C-alpha cells in the first residue's frame, strides 16, 4: 500500500519536548486515531486546542511489521503488530485566536516574555505598551493572541501579584486549572431555551414509576439529582437507582455539550463549589419531592447472598416521596437524641422501611472483599477554614454510616455495569488503578515495620492508617494524612477492562451522577443508545470524546487541585509551624541564616537552631554535619518551638529551625 495523506479535525491532548499529541475525531481513516505534531508545524497550537490537520501515513512494507515513529526522518522500525500510525501538521486552529491565561513576566532576548504557569510550555512576547504596569517577576493574567502564521503576542490584562505572594499563586492556579466559574452568554441562552422543554416533548417511550416509594439521600439537600428504591422480596432485593435524565436535554456536540466537555466535573474548592452545570439550569434536574421528573433507571435484581441476578435499564418518570440528607438519616438510626429522632421519624415515615432495606443489603454486601475495600477507600474529606481569603485551619469531615452505604451502592452499580457491558460487547468506559508501590507505603511516617508485599495486607494497612491519622489529636500526625490519597496510583480510563486495585476488581466502571461529571454524562448516553441499538461507531465516538475531556481538562483540574492542596498546606505551615516548608537562603552570618519564605516574608534561623552548625567566614557558608549551606540554597525549615530569648538580636518576628 502506498503512503497516504488525508485531512481531519483533531484535539490536542498532550505534549512532549518536541511534539504535540492529538486525537482525531470524526470518521476513522486507515484505523488511525492518534498522531504526533512536531512543534515546527503546530502553528502555535497548545494543549486543549481544536485544530485541522493534514495527516501523513507511512505505509508498511510487505513482510515487515513496522510502525512509523519519527516525525521528521520518516524512518520505520520493526514492531510485533501490523499497525499504522502517522504524523500531522496543523493547517488551521479552530479554537479561538484569543484566549486568557495566567503566567509570569520574565526577561527575554529582544522583548519581555510572558510564560504560562502550566505545562503547556507557552511563551509569548509582551510589548512595552501592553505591560499594563507589570514588571519582571509579576504573576499576571494575560490575553494571548495567535496570528495565522502561528506567531503569539501577549497583553497583560491584570497584575495578580508577586510570585511569592499567596493570593497571586492561588488565583493563578485556579485560572489555569480551568476553574472559571462564569458561563458564556451563548451557553446561558441555550440553557434558557432548553429549560422550556417539557416531559411531553421527549419523543420516546417512558415507563411510569410514580407509584414506587422513592427517596433521595444527599450530603447537600438543595441538589438532589439521584434517587433510590429498595424493595425486599422473598428471594432477595429489587434495587432501583434513578438518575436525572440530563441527556434528553443536551445534544451531543452542541455548544452546551462542548462547554461541559471543558468543565469536566464539579469540584469542591477552598472558596466554594465549582459547578459543572449552570446553577439555574441544574434546577430543572433536581428531583424534588412531589414533582414529576424524567430519569434513567438502573434496576438490579439481587439475591439473598448479595449476587446480582439481573440488570435492566428503563426510561421512566418518577415522583420522589421524600428528599433526605445523609446527616439526618444517620441521626435517625443512631437514636442519640430521642426528641430529634421522633421528629425525623415523622419526616421519613413513608420511606423508613425502604431505608432499612438498604441497611440490610449493605450489611450483606459488606461481607464481600470488594465492598469491604470500598468502605476502606472512603477517604476522609479534607477541607479548609478560610478567613480573608487565606487558610487558617484544616477540617476533617469523616464519613458517616450512610455515606459509606451510598458508596457501597455506587460501587455495586459500577461493578455490575462493567460485567453487563463486557458480556454484551457494548463499548464502555472502565476505571483502572495500579497498586501503591512498596516504597510509597514504607515512606509513611511512624511506619518502620518490615512488611510482606501482599496486596490485601498493604491495602488494609494503608487505609486503616489513614483513619488513625484522622482521629489523632497530634497536629503533626493529622497533617500527614493530607498526603494519604497520593500514595495510591492515579486512576485511568480506558475502553477495555483492567484491574482496579482499591476495589479488588478486574472490571469496574464508575457511574455516579451525570449532572456532576462529563464521564458519567457520556456513560448515560452510551447506556441509552445501546438500548436503542445505536451503531457501535457512534458509541465509540461518545467514549473517545469523554476520554479526551479527562485527558485534557480532568487531568488539568486534578493537577490544579493538588497544587492548591500544596499551596494551602504551605500557607498553614507558615502560620502554624505544623509542617516543614521550603525556604531560600537570603543571607549568612555568624548569627545564623536569613531566609526568604514562599509567601514573601523574611525569617531568621539563629545559629543555635542549626544542629552542629558553624559559620565559615572565608567560604561564606554554614557548615553542619559534614554538609554546607550557601547563599541561594533551598532548605527545609519549621517554626522553632523551643523557648529562646532572641528578641534583642532578631526582634519579635517568627524564629525558624533548620531541618536539612
Secondary structure in CASP SS format (residue, H / E / C, confidence):
PFRMAT SS
TARGET T0000
AUTHOR 0000-0000-0000
METHOD secondary structure of the structure
MODEL  1
X C 1.00
X C 1.00
X C 1.00
X E 1.00
X E 1.00
X E 1.00
X E 1.00
X E 1.00
X E 1.00
X E 1.00
X E 1.00
X E 1.00
X E 1.00
X E 1.00
X E 1.00
X C 1.00
X C 1.00
X C 1.00
X E 1.00
X E 1.00
X E 1.00
X E 1.00
X E 1.00
X E 1.00
X E 1.00
X C 1.00
X C 1.00
X C 1.00
X E 1.00
X C 1.00
X C 1.00
X E 1.00
X C 1.00
X E 1.00
X E 1.00
X E 1.00
X E 1.00
X E 1.00
X H 1.00
X H 1.00
X H 1.00
X C 1.00
X C 1.00
X C 1.00
X C 1.00
X C 1.00
X C 1.00
X C 1.00
X C 1.00
X E 1.00
X E 1.00
X E 1.00
X E 1.00
X E 1.00
X E 1.00
X E 1.00
X E 1.00
X C 1.00
X C 1.00
X C 1.00
X C 1.00
X C 1.00
X C 1.00
X C 1.00
X C 1.00
X E 1.00
X E 1.00
X E 1.00
X C 1.00
X C 1.00
X C 1.00
X C 1.00
X C 1.00
X C 1.00
X C 1.00
X E 1.00
X E 1.00
X E 1.00
X C 1.00
X C 1.00
X C 1.00
X C 1.00
X C 1.00
X C 1.00
X C 1.00
X E 1.00
X E 1.00
X E 1.00
X E 1.00
X E 1.00
X E 1.00
X E 1.00
X E 1.00
X C 1.00
X C 1.00
X C 1.00
X C 1.00
X E 1.00
X E 1.00
X E 1.00
X E 1.00
X E 1.00
X E 1.00
X E 1.00
X E 1.00
X E 1.00
X C 1.00
X C 1.00
X C 1.00
X C 1.00
X C 1.00
X E 1.00
X E 1.00
X E 1.00
X E 1.00
X E 1.00
X C 1.00
X C 1.00
X C 1.00
X C 1.00
X C 1.00
X C 1.00
X E 1.00
X E 1.00
X E 1.00
X E 1.00
X C 1.00
X H 1.00
X H 1.00
X H 1.00
X C 1.00
X C 1.00
X C 1.00
X C 1.00
X C 1.00
X C 1.00
X C 1.00
X E 1.00
X E 1.00
X E 1.00
X E 1.00
X E 1.00
X E 1.00
X E 1.00
X E 1.00
X E 1.00
X C 1.00
X C 1.00
X C 1.00
X C 1.00
X C 1.00
X E 1.00
X E 1.00
X E 1.00
X E 1.00
X E 1.00
X E 1.00
X E 1.00
X E 1.00
X E 1.00
X E 1.00
X E 1.00
X C 1.00
X C 1.00
X C 1.00
X H 1.00
X H 1.00
X H 1.00
X H 1.00
X H 1.00
X H 1.00
X H 1.00
X H 1.00
X H 1.00
X H 1.00
X H 1.00
X C 1.00
X C 1.00
X C 1.00
X C 1.00
X C 1.00
X C 1.00
X C 1.00
X C 1.00
X H 1.00
X H 1.00
X H 1.00
X H 1.00
X H 1.00
X H 1.00
X H 1.00
X H 1.00
X H 1.00
X H 1.00
X C 1.00
X C 1.00
X C 1.00
X C 1.00
X H 1.00
X H 1.00
X H 1.00
X C 1.00
X C 1.00
X C 1.00
X C 1.00
X C 1.00
X E 1.00
X E 1.00
X C 1.00
X C 1.00
X C 1.00
X C 1.00
X C 1.00
X C 1.00
X E 1.00
X E 1.00
X E 1.00
X E 1.00
X C 1.00
X C 1.00
X C 1.00
X C 1.00
X C 1.00
X C 1.00
X C 1.00
X E 1.00
X E 1.00
X E 1.00
X E 1.00
X E 1.00
X E 1.00
X E 1.00
X C 1.00
X C 1.00
X C 1.00
X E 1.00
X E 1.00
X E 1.00
X E 1.00
X E 1.00
X E 1.00
X E 1.00
X E 1.00
X E 1.00
X C 1.00
X H 1.00
X H 1.00
X H 1.00
X C 1.00
X C 1.00
X C 1.00
X C 1.00
X C 1.00
X C 1.00
X H 1.00
X H 1.00
X H 1.00
X H 1.00
X H 1.00
X H 1.00
X H 1.00
X H 1.00
X H 1.00
X C 1.00
X E 1.00
X C 1.00
X E 1.00
X E 1.00
X E 1.00
X C 1.00
X C 1.00
X E 1.00
X E 1.00
X E 1.00
X C 1.00
X C 1.00
X C 1.00
X C 1.00
X H 1.00
X H 1.00
X H 1.00
X H 1.00
X H 1.00
X H 1.00
X H 1.00
X C 1.00
X C 1.00
X C 1.00
X C 1.00
X C 1.00
X C 1.00
X E 1.00
X E 1.00
X E 1.00
X E 1.00
X E 1.00
X E 1.00
X E 1.00
X E 1.00
X E 1.00
X E 1.00
X E 1.00
X E 1.00
X C 1.00
X C 1.00
X C 1.00
X C 1.00
X E 1.00
X E 1.00
X E 1.00
X E 1.00
X E 1.00
X E 1.00
X E 1.00
X E 1.00
X E 1.00
X E 1.00
X E 1.00
X E 1.00
X C 1.00
X C 1.00
X E 1.00
X E 1.00
X E 1.00
X E 1.00
X H 1.00
X H 1.00
X H 1.00
X H 1.00
X H 1.00
X H 1.00
X H 1.00
X H 1.00
X H 1.00
X C 1.00
X C 1.00
X C 1.00
X H 1.00
X H 1.00
X H 1.00
X H 1.00
X H 1.00
X H 1.00
X H 1.00
X H 1.00
X H 1.00
X H 1.00
X C 1.00
X C 1.00
X C 1.00
X C 1.00
X H 1.00
X H 1.00
X H 1.00
X H 1.00
X H 1.00
X H 1.00
X H 1.00
X H 1.00
X H 1.00
X H 1.00
X H 1.00
X H 1.00
X H 1.00
X H 1.00
X C 1.00
X C 1.00
X C 1.00
X H 1.00
X H 1.00
X H 1.00
X H 1.00
X H 1.00
X H 1.00
X H 1.00
X H 1.00
X C 1.00
X C 1.00
X C 1.00
X C 1.00
X E 1.00
X E 1.00
X E 1.00
X E 1.00
X E 1.00
X E 1.00
X E 1.00
X C 1.00
X C 1.00
X E 1.00
X E 1.00
X E 1.00
X E 1.00
X E 1.00
X E 1.00
X E 1.00
X E 1.00
X C 1.00
X C 1.00
X C 1.00
X H 1.00
X H 1.00
X H 1.00
X H 1.00
X H 1.00
X H 1.00
X H 1.00
X H 1.00
X H 1.00
X H 1.00
X H 1.00
X H 1.00
X H 1.00
X H 1.00
X H 1.00
X H 1.00
X H 1.00
X H 1.00
X H 1.00
X H 1.00
X H 1.00
X H 1.00
X H 1.00
X C 1.00
X C 1.00
X C 1.00
X C 1.00
X C 1.00
X C 1.00
X E 1.00
X E 1.00
X E 1.00
X E 1.00
X C 1.00
X C 1.00
X C 1.00
X C 1.00
X H 1.00
X H 1.00
X H 1.00
X H 1.00
X H 1.00
X C 1.00
X C 1.00
X C 1.00
X C 1.00
X C 1.00
X C 1.00
X C 1.00
X C 1.00
X C 1.00
X C 1.00
X C 1.00
X C 1.00
X H 1.00
X H 1.00
X H 1.00
X H 1.00
X H 1.00
X H 1.00
X H 1.00
X H 1.00
X H 1.00
X H 1.00
X H 1.00
X H 1.00
X H 1.00
X H 1.00
X H 1.00
X H 1.00
X H 1.00
X C 1.00
X C 1.00
X C 1.00
X H 1.00
X H 1.00
X H 1.00
X H 1.00
X H 1.00
X H 1.00
X H 1.00
X H 1.00
X H 1.00
X C 1.00
X H 1.00
X H 1.00
X H 1.00
X C 1.00
X C 1.00
X C 1.00
X C 1.00
X E 1.00
X E 1.00
X E 1.00
X C 1.00
X C 1.00
X C 1.00
X C 1.00
X C 1.00
X E 1.00
X C 1.00
X C 1.00
X C 1.00
X C 1.00
X E 1.00
X C 1.00
X C 1.00
X C 1.00
X C 1.00
X C 1.00
X C 1.00
X C 1.00
X C 1.00
X C 1.00
X C 1.00
X C 1.00
X E 1.00
X H 1.00
X H 1.00
X H 1.00
X H 1.00
X H 1.00
X H 1.00
X H 1.00
X H 1.00
X H 1.00
X H 1.00
X H 1.00
X H 1.00
X H 1.00
X H 1.00
X C 1.00
X C 1.00
X C 1.00
X C 1.00
X H 1.00
X H 1.00
X H 1.00
X H 1.00
X H 1.00
X H 1.00
X H 1.00
X H 1.00
X H 1.00
X H 1.00
X H 1.00
X H 1.00
X H 1.00
X H 1.00
X H 1.00
X H 1.00
X H 1.00
X H 1.00
X H 1.00
X H 1.00
X H 1.00
X H 1.00
X H 1.00
X H 1.00
X H 1.00
X H 1.00
X H 1.00
X H 1.00
X H 1.00
X H 1.00
X H 1.00
X H 1.00
X H 1.00
X H 1.00
X H 1.00
X H 1.00
X H 1.00
X H 1.00
X H 1.00
X H 1.00
X H 1.00
X C 1.00
X C 1.00
X C 1.00
X C 1.00
X E 1.00
X E 1.00
X E 1.00
X E 1.00
X E 1.00
X E 1.00
X E 1.00
X E 1.00
X E 1.00
X C 1.00
X C 1.00
X E 1.00
X E 1.00
X E 1.00
X E 1.00
X E 1.00
X E 1.00
X C 1.00
X C 1.00
X C 1.00
X C 1.00
X E 1.00
X E 1.00
X E 1.00
X E 1.00
X E 1.00
X H 1.00
X H 1.00
X H 1.00
X C 1.00
X C 1.00
X C 1.00
X C 1.00
X E 1.00
X E 1.00
X E 1.00
X C 1.00
X C 1.00
X C 1.00
X C 1.00
X E 1.00
X E 1.00
X E 1.00
X E 1.00
X C 1.00
X C 1.00
X E 1.00
X E 1.00
X E 1.00
X C 1.00
X C 1.00
X C 1.00
X C 1.00
X E 1.00
X E 1.00
X E 1.00
X E 1.00
X E 1.00
X E 1.00
X C 1.00
X C 1.00
X C 1.00
X C 1.00
X C 1.00
X C 1.00
X C 1.00
X H 1.00
X H 1.00
X H 1.00
X H 1.00
X C 1.00
X C 1.00
X C 1.00
X C 1.00
X E 1.00
X E 1.00
X E 1.00
X E 1.00
X C 1.00
X C 1.00
END
